[in-house]
């Protein structure tokens, strides 16, 4: 009975407030570009880490309203410009949530393309229908008006922020934290003691639904924790 009495108190008295932020991204084109798969592989090896981040994690926000299609720009180019659906599917199968460093994520894409070209060398120098330009972006963190000092205020903040804030805290934070987690789960677990809710958030599939759906799922999980 003692444990049951203590848990709700901790769950509704966070150690520190949660500050909802969002972020703006200034897109820039890098020096790397590819007109075929051989050049694409070279660029994957040489491009800045910001390009890998841009064409994977950032794609989820830029196309958050699309329910179908590939989850990253690399896969989309392999299909539409190179007409290589097998390669495209392999590139799209990479789950960015499994990685806590851009370097490891880069290595996975390099391995996929390397293996494909080893099996299909004729595809290496076949001209693509359009050039792939490797881009990157500079991130500017922007505070929002939402601050949560209780779990209820956290739920209200989730309802009020944009999907760009969800992207910032729930998806991009995984690489910033170098953990298999996100800002929301970290706060629920470390500051509120809501470990089960934190785990439920981490199990949300960010690939088969839109960011608006992700936002609604997060909100529902947090609202259930209020009961």
Secondary structure as the mmCIF struct_conf table of DSSP 4:
data_model
#
loop_
_struct_conf.conf_type_id
_struct_conf.id
_struct_conf.beg_label_comp_id
_struct_conf.beg_label_asym_id
_struct_conf.beg_label_seq_id
_struct_conf.end_label_comp_id
_struct_conf.end_label_asym_id
_struct_conf.end_label_seq_id
HELX_RH_AL_P HELX_RH_AL_P1 UNK A 2 UNK A 11
TURN_TY1_P TURN_TY1_P1 UNK A 12 UNK A 12
BEND BEND1 UNK A 13 UNK A 13
BEND BEND2 UNK A 15 UNK A 16
STRN STRN1 UNK A 18 UNK A 34
BEND BEND3 UNK A 35 UNK A 36
HELX_RH_AL_P HELX_RH_AL_P2 UNK A 37 UNK A 46
BEND BEND4 UNK A 47 UNK A 47
HELX_RH_AL_P HELX_RH_AL_P3 UNK A 49 UNK A 62
TURN_TY1_P TURN_TY1_P2 UNK A 63 UNK A 65
BEND BEND5 UNK A 68 UNK A 69
BEND BEND6 UNK A 71 UNK A 72
HELX_RH_AL_P HELX_RH_AL_P4 UNK A 73 UNK A 80
TURN_TY1_P TURN_TY1_P3 UNK A 81 UNK A 82
HELX_RH_AL_P HELX_RH_AL_P5 UNK A 85 UNK A 92
TURN_TY1_P TURN_TY1_P4 UNK A 93 UNK A 93
HELX_RH_3T_P HELX_RH_3T_P1 UNK A 96 UNK A 98
BEND BEND7 UNK A 100 UNK A 100
HELX_RH_AL_P HELX_RH_AL_P6 UNK A 102 UNK A 119
HELX_RH_3T_P HELX_RH_3T_P2 UNK A 121 UNK A 123
TURN_TY1_P TURN_TY1_P5 UNK A 124 UNK A 125
HELX_LH_PP_P HELX_LH_PP_P1 UNK A 126 UNK A 128
BEND BEND8 UNK A 129 UNK A 130
HELX_LH_PP_P HELX_LH_PP_P2 UNK A 131 UNK A 131
STRN STRN2 UNK A 132 UNK A 148
BEND BEND9 UNK A 149 UNK A 150
HELX_RH_AL_P HELX_RH_AL_P7 UNK A 151 UNK A 160
BEND BEND10 UNK A 161 UNK A 161
HELX_RH_AL_P HELX_RH_AL_P8 UNK A 163 UNK A 166
HELX_RH_PI_P HELX_RH_PI_P1 UNK A 167 UNK A 172
HELX_RH_AL_P HELX_RH_AL_P9 UNK A 173 UNK A 177
TURN_TY1_P TURN_TY1_P6 UNK A 178 UNK A 178
BEND BEND11 UNK A 179 UNK A 181
HELX_RH_AL_P HELX_RH_AL_P10 UNK A 183 UNK A 190
TURN_TY1_P TURN_TY1_P7 UNK A 191 UNK A 192
HELX_RH_AL_P HELX_RH_AL_P11 UNK A 195 UNK A 202
TURN_TY1_P TURN_TY1_P8 UNK A 203 UNK A 203
BEND BEND12 UNK A 206 UNK A 209
HELX_RH_AL_P HELX_RH_AL_P12 UNK A 211 UNK A 226
#
